[in-house]
Structures are given as C-alpha cells and as structure tokens.
C-alpha cells in the first residue's frame, strides 16, 4: 500500500509510488479494466452509456483503496466558494 507523505510545496499528501509486486499488480489490473472499458464503449458498443462515469468510478475506487482523496490528484474546491451564490444571483438578476 502506498504511504501518503506531506509535500511541502503542494501543501497536501503526495503519493509515493509503491514498488511492491502486489501494488504493481493492482495498478496493472486498474489499467486493464479502464482500457477494456474504453475499448468496450468506443469500439464494440458494449457499454450502454459513455465511459466517463465509469472511469471516474474506477478512479475514485483506486484513490479510496490507496487512502487518498481527490485533492491528492490536484482536484479541490476553490477558495471562492462563498462568493458563488452572490455571483449566481447577480447573473440571474441581470438576465431578467
């Protein structure tokens, strides 16, 4: 299992690669499932909907298995979250 370490430059937990055979096997399995999903959706029409939600699910499960969250791959909510309702209200009021 990978061990998250604090990255002083990024300010969040960074992933240190796991070189164990079990970790490599899991990574290969995740890659194989994702590749089969993309090929199945685009070439053989095996997946009834687009593959994007399934790839997000695979990514989320992979992060959970490693004990990480979305911020460790660079996704986080913005600091201006409190301003969003105000911006939304001003856009809606100017549209009418």
N, C-alpha and C positions, 0 to 999 in steps of 0.2 A: 504494500500500500504506500502511496506517496505521502510524504510528510510536508504539510504546508509550512513555509518559513516566511518570516516577515521581510518584505522587500522595502528597504528604507527609501528608495526612490519612488516607488509606486504607492506606498502607504497602505498596502493590503497584502494578504497572504499570496505568495507566489508558489508555483508548483515546482518542486524539484523532481526531475524525471526518476522513475522507479526502474531500475535495471534488472529487477528480479525476473526470472522466467515466467512466473505467474502474472506479473504486471504486463509483460510483453504479450502474453497470450490473451489477456483481457483486451489490450489495445488492438491486437490483430482481429479479435472477434468483433469488437465495436466497429472497426473499419470495414470488415467483411459484411456485417449487417447493413451498414449505411450504404455501401456500394451496391449491394443486392437490392436495396430499397430504391435507389435512384435508377438503376437499370430496369427493375421491375415496373417502375412507374412510367419511365420515358420510352422504353423500347417495347416491352411486352404488354403494356397497359394492365398489369397485374394489380396495381394499387388503384382503387377506385377514385381517390382524390389526389391532389398534388402531394408530393413527398415532403414538402416543407414542414407541416406539423409533426410528421413522424420523425424527421431529422432533429427538430427541436426537442422532442420527447427523448430521443436517444442521447442527445447532448446533455439534457437535464439529468437523466439517469446516470450517465457517466460522471457528471460532476458530483452527484449525490453519493455515488459509490466511492469516490475519492475524498469525500468530506469537504468539498469546496462549494462555493456559491457563484452566482453569475458575475459578481464583481471581480472574481479572480481571473476571468477571461475578458475583462475590460467593459462589462456591461453594468451600469449602475444608474440610479435615478439622478437627475440633475439637481443642483443646489437651488435652482429657481422654482422648485415645486410649489412653494407658497404663492408665487405670482401667477400661476396658471389660471386659476378661476378669474382673477382680475383681467387678464388678457382675453380670456374667452368671453367675458361679459362685455368688454369694450368692442370686440369684433362683432358680437351678435347685435349690440345696440347700434353700431354704425351700419350694419347691413339692412336695418329696417327703415 
